[in-house]
């Protein structure tokens, strides 16, 4: 048991060192990308490919209006090293501490002789209603009916009604990353770094 605690403490310390103490690099948010017109259908296909590689599934796609919306994607956890939806240390830490989900919306429009792509990422956090705790042993049942040995998230009907996704705003870093990957794909650049 002591070895497990030591291992857990070490893993947490390394995680917080990487996320909290690492020097934040300069970051410039890109709101839109405008390219020489390659055709809206080609841009839509490239955008859908980029979102698919990031594990977003498409909820709505309309070539005529140039609109793509993804289904909500729960933020990747620290052990999901293959995921690329947490851009930056803050977003990675937030997704590991809370239940976070993101929805991507892309707007592809013809503006003169250029094709412009805009990206909005909506971030939401899950809010679970708490139960009133009247004793120290009641803390195990704060969110669900669980046992001391095995914690489970089993919500009663009242808690399910009170459960909600709270809007946290946008994610400029993920928006920028998505736009850079779409731009690279349309310019014929490799997206593997």
Secondary structure, 3 states (H helix, E strand, C coil): CHHHHHHHHHHHHHHHHHHHHCCCCCCCCCCEEEEECCCHHHHHHHHHHHHHHCCCCEEEEECCCCEEEECCEECCCCCCCCCCCCCCHHHHHHHHHCCEEEEEEEEEEEECCEEEEEEEEEEEEEECCCCCCCCHHHHHHCCCCCCCCCCCCCCCHHHHHHCEEEEEEECHHHHHHHHHHHHHHHCCCCCCC
